[in-house]
Amino acid sequence: MKSLILIKGFYTSTLFCLFACSFSSLFGSSYTVLLSDFTSQLDDWGGGADYFLSTQDAIDPGNSYFREEINMLGGETNKNKMVVRRPVASNIIASDPWLGDFNARGIQSVELDFNNWSADEPVYLRLALSNVTKPMISSGTWWVSTTYATFLPGSGWGSASFNITEAEMKRVGDFNGGFGQDTFEETLSDIKGFRFIASSSGDSALGDEFSGAIGVDNIRLISTIPEPCRFAVIMGLFATISLLRRRRR
């Protein structure tokens, strides 16, 4: 009987420790809730110029990444600008997991790996978000990160991280110079435009003119809310401990 009590006590203590560790990691932590690693598809990411999957000069030999080749010959406004964006089509907005209500999902930042193969043009990489799909639309509100990551030509692969907070993003004008009136929280509650741009000033979501090739890989959306499966495991541990405590009583 004594041995049985000791075994139960050890089992309960072990579960409690597991729960305590899991609970502490549940709050005050960050989680990657979405990842585009371009292993076999573009994952609905697009660009302003020619873009495709490539393994040339990849981070890991043989693994594919998002490659975009931009020049000054395109006739459309975006064809000579470095833009990596979503959505690529308006009919997929509702089902796009990278868009929607960032407030409810606890989205706090985005991270990615980047490379600049241009001949002599640095990339001042920034994040742009909006409640409309394109900055050429004269409605909605665009926000661009006030901080940027610098990628010099030929510097190789590097990482960038952008916090999605009002303190680190600013409201910018659209294609016609108009400024939307939506607050930061209102914009985040209905994200329809998500893009990375090359912009030295950060005064527009269109970005700067650019000529050369760039690479993007491992885009990660970071949240303070864990994915449902992790939360379910922790709650399951809590329920098990509660049940054991009731049985002991």
C-alpha positions in Angstrom: 0.0 0.0 0.0 2.8 2.4 0.9 4.5 1.6 -2.4 1.4 2.3 -4.2 1.0 5.7 -2.5 4.6 6.6 -3.3 4.1 5.7 -7.0 0.9 7.8 -7.2 2.8 10.6 -5.5 5.7 10.4 -7.9 3.3 10.3 -10.9 1.3 13.3 -9.6 4.5 15.3 -9.0 5.8 14.5 -12.4 2.6 15.6 -14.1 2.6 18.7 -12.0 6.2 19.6 -13.0 5.3 19.0 -16.7 2.3 21.2 -16.3 4.2 23.9 -14.6 6.9 24.0 -17.3 4.3 24.0 -20.0 2.1 26.6 -18.3 5.1 28.9 -17.9 6.0 28.6 -21.6 2.4 29.2 -22.6 2.3 32.8 -21.3 4.9 35.5 -22.0 6.3 33.5 -24.9 6.2 33.7 -28.7 5.1 31.1 -31.2 5.6 30.6 -34.9 2.0 30.2 -36.1 2.7 30.3 -39.8 5.7 29.4 -41.9 6.4 29.7 -45.6 9.6 27.8 -46.4 9.0 27.4 -50.1 9.9 23.7 -50.1 7.7 22.9 -53.0 5.4 25.8 -53.8 5.2 29.6 -53.7 2.5 29.4 -50.9 0.5 32.2 -52.5 3.4 34.8 -52.2 3.9 37.0 -55.2 5.9 39.9 -56.4 5.9 43.0 -58.7 8.2 41.5 -61.2 9.2 38.0 -62.3 9.2 35.5 -59.3 9.6 31.8 -59.0 11.0 29.0 -56.9 14.8 28.6 -57.2 17.5 26.5 -55.6 20.3 28.6 -57.0 22.5 29.9 -54.1 20.0 28.7 -51.6 20.5 28.8 -47.8 20.7 25.1 -47.8 22.0 23.5 -51.0 19.1 21.9 -53.0 16.3 23.6 -51.0 14.1 26.0 -52.9 13.3 29.6 -52.0 11.3 32.6 -53.4 13.4 34.4 -56.0 12.4 37.6 -57.7 14.2 39.3 -60.6 13.4 43.0 -60.9 14.6 45.4 -63.6 13.7 48.8 -65.0 12.0 47.6 -68.2 8.5 46.8 -67.0 5.6 49.0 -68.0 3.6 48.7 -64.8 4.3 50.7 -61.7 5.3 47.7 -59.6 7.5 46.1 -62.2 10.6 48.2 -61.3 10.1 47.9 -57.5 11.1 45.3 -55.0 7.9 43.9 -53.6 7.1 40.5 -52.0 3.4 40.5 -51.3 0.1 38.8 -50.7 -2.6 38.3 -51.7 -1.8 37.5 -55.3 -5.5 37.4 -56.1 -8.5 39.1 -54.4 -10.6 35.9 -54.4 -8.4 34.2 -51.9 -8.4 36.9 -49.2 -11.0 35.3 -47.0 -9.2 31.9 -46.9 -5.6 33.3 -46.7 -4.2 32.4 -43.2 -1.6 35.2 -43.5 -4.4 37.8 -43.6 -7.4 38.6 -41.4 -7.7 39.7 -37.8 -4.2 40.1 -36.3 -5.5 41.5 -33.0 -7.6 38.4 -32.2 -4.7 36.1 -33.2 -2.1 37.9 -31.1 0.2 38.6 -34.0 3.2 40.5 -32.8 6.0 40.2 -35.4 7.2 38.7 -38.7 10.6 37.2 -39.5 12.3 36.1 -42.7 15.6 35.3 -44.4 16.7 37.5 -47.3 19.4 37.9 -49.9 20.3 40.7 -52.3 22.1 39.7 -55.5 21.9 43.2 -57.2 25.1 44.6 -58.8 25.3 47.7 -56.6 21.9 48.5 -54.9 21.4 48.0 -51.2 17.9 46.9 -50.0 16.4 48.7 -47.0 13.8 46.1 -46.2 10.6 47.1 -44.5 7.2 45.6 -43.7 3.9 47.1 -45.0 0.4 46.2 -43.8 -3.1 47.4 -44.7 -6.8 46.8 -44.7 -6.8 47.0 -48.5 -4.9 44.8 -51.0 -2.8 47.4 -52.9 -1.5 50.9 -52.2 -2.8 51.9 -55.7 -6.3 51.7 -54.2 -7.5 55.1 -52.9 -9.1 53.8 -49.7 -8.1 52.0 -46.5 -4.9 52.7 -44.5 -1.3 51.6 -45.0 1.3 51.2 -42.2 5.0 50.8 -42.9 7.7 49.8 -40.4 9.8 52.7 -39.1 12.8 50.3 -38.7 14.5 48.6 -41.6 17.0 45.8 -42.3 19.9 46.6 -44.6 21.0 44.0 -47.1 24.0 45.0 -49.1 24.7 43.5 -52.6 26.6 40.3 -52.3 26.4 40.1 -48.5 24.8 36.7 -48.5 21.7 35.4 -46.7 20.7 37.3 -43.6 17.7 37.6 -41.3 15.2 40.3 -40.6 12.5 40.8 -37.9 9.7 43.4 -37.8 7.6 44.1 -34.7 4.0 44.8 -35.5 3.3 47.6 -33.0 2.0 51.1 -33.5 5.3 52.4 -31.9 7.3 50.8 -34.7 5.0 51.4 -37.7 3.7 54.6 -39.3 0.7 55.6 -41.4 1.7 56.4 -45.0 0.0 57.7 -48.1 -1.4 55.7 -50.9 -0.5 55.9 -54.6 -2.4 59.2 -54.9 -0.9 60.7 -51.7 -4.0 60.2 -49.6 -3.7 59.1 -46.0 -6.3 56.6 -44.6 -8.0 57.5 -41.3 -8.2 54.0 -39.8 -6.4 53.6 -36.4 -3.6 51.0 -36.1 -5.9 48.7 -34.1 -8.7 49.1 -36.7 -6.2 48.2 -39.5 -4.8 45.2 -37.7 -8.4 43.8 -37.2 -8.8 43.3 -41.0 -5.5 42.8 -42.7 -5.9 42.5 -46.5 -2.5 43.7 -47.7 0.8 42.2 -46.5 4.1 43.1 -48.2 7.8 43.4 -47.9 9.3 46.4 -49.7 12.6 48.0 -50.4 12.3 51.6 -49.1 15.0 53.9 -47.8 12.4 56.5 -46.4 9.5 54.2 -45.5 7.1 56.9 -46.7 5.2 54.7 -49.0 4.0 51.1 -49.3 5.0 51.1 -53.0 8.8 51.0 -52.3 11.8 52.2 -54.1 12.9 51.5 -57.7 15.3 48.6 -57.8 17.2 46.5 -60.3 18.5 43.0 -59.5 17.6 39.7 -58.0 16.5 39.0 -54.4 15.7 35.9 -52.4 13.3 35.3 -49.6 13.0 32.2 -47.4 11.5 31.0 -44.2 8.9 33.7 -43.6 7.5 33.3 -40.1 4.5 34.9 -38.5 4.9 35.2 -34.7 2.1 35.3 -32.2 1.7 35.4 -28.4 -1.1 32.9 -28.6 0.0 29.2 -29.1 -1.4 27.0 -31.7 -4.5 25.0 -30.6 -2.7 21.6 -30.3 -0.1 23.0 -27.8 -2.9 24.6 -25.7 -4.9 21.4 -25.8 -1.9 19.3 -24.5 -1.4 21.8 -21.6 -5.0 21.8 -20.7 -5.1 18.0 -20.8 -2.2 17.9 -18.3 -4.1 20.2 -16.0 -7.3 18.0 -16.2 -5.2 14.9 -15.4 -3.7 16.5 -12.3 -7.1 17.7 -11.1 -8.6 14.2 -11.6 -5.7 12.6 -9.6 -6.1 15.1 -6.8 -9.9 14.3 -6.5 -9.2 10.6 -6.4 -6.7 11.0 -3.6 -9.2 12.8 -1.6 
